[in-house]
Every structure is written in structure tokens, then in C-alpha cells.
Amino acid sequence: MLFRSHAAEVVYPTTEEELISIVANATFLRRKMKVATSTSHSIPKLICPEGENGLIISTKDLNRTLNIDKSAMTITVEPGMLLRQLINESAMAGLAIPYVPYWWGVTVGGILGTGAHGSSQWGESGSAVHDFVIQLRIVTPVGPDEGYAKVRTLQNGDPE
């Protein structure tokens, strides 16, 4: 069975500011949008929002390390970073990730978006990659009074 899907446009933001602008413009135009990773494995009808009128936002070029804090043992990365890159960047800083999915070609955003996880001997705490996330920055559509796009920062323990 062959599926074919076309979106009106695919964009490749390279900064958070570009991403905010893209989301704000699409929200203003009431355009449906979907995020896709560089290794997207979605069923075409699910990845193409609103058929030929939709917008796909790729995280392919949002793949950098933003900060490494060795004393806090934290690393801040963009969502398009491949797990392979995250493991290598962590190792160069003397840090490690205790659990990873079996395939390291997935993106950080994809792992968190799909709940991909590794195996664990620790039981309920620390059995999945998302158990080690302490903060997320999420760009979301909002109304005109907030400029049509907003960055939400969620901390560990935040009810949202």
C-alpha cells in the first residue's frame, strides 16, 4: 500500500526566535502545523496537517547543545539533537545518560514526544529517558493578546 501526502510548506527553523515567529505566523493565519524530526517515522496522514494547506515544522536544524553544567550534571540541548549526539556531547563533558532507547538515531524531541525509553534495573524511578528531564521549553500557539506564540518553561514538578 502506498501513501502519499503533501503539506503546503515545510520550514526548518535554526533558532528558538525563528521557531516562535513561524508558530506565531501560522497561528495568526489559522494554519494547522505539525512538528517533524529528521528521522520522522509517522504515518503520512498523521504527519501532514490539513493536507495540502498544512505546515510542517522540522527540528532538523535545531540540534545544538546550548549549555553544559558539569557541577549540576546537566546538559541543555535543542529538540532536533540526535541521541547519538547527546551521548557524545555528554561523554566529552564527563557526563553520562544511564538509560537510552535501543536505537540512538532518534532525536531528543522525538524521544520525549513518543515516550521512548530504555530498560532499567531501577524499577519505577529512572526507567525512562524522560525521568531525567528537569526542564522543558515549549513554543505554543496563543491568542493575539500574547503575540500568537509563547514560550512556556516547565520545571520538574510543574503541574503542567
Secondary structure, DSSP 8 states (H G I E B T S, - for coil): -------SEEE---SHHHHHHHHHHHHHTT--EEEE-TT----HHHHSTTGGG-EEEE-TT---EEEEETTTTEEEE-TT-BHHHHHHHHHHTT---S---S-TTSBHHHHHHHT-----SSTTTT-SGGGG--EEEEEEE--GGGTSEEEEEEETT---
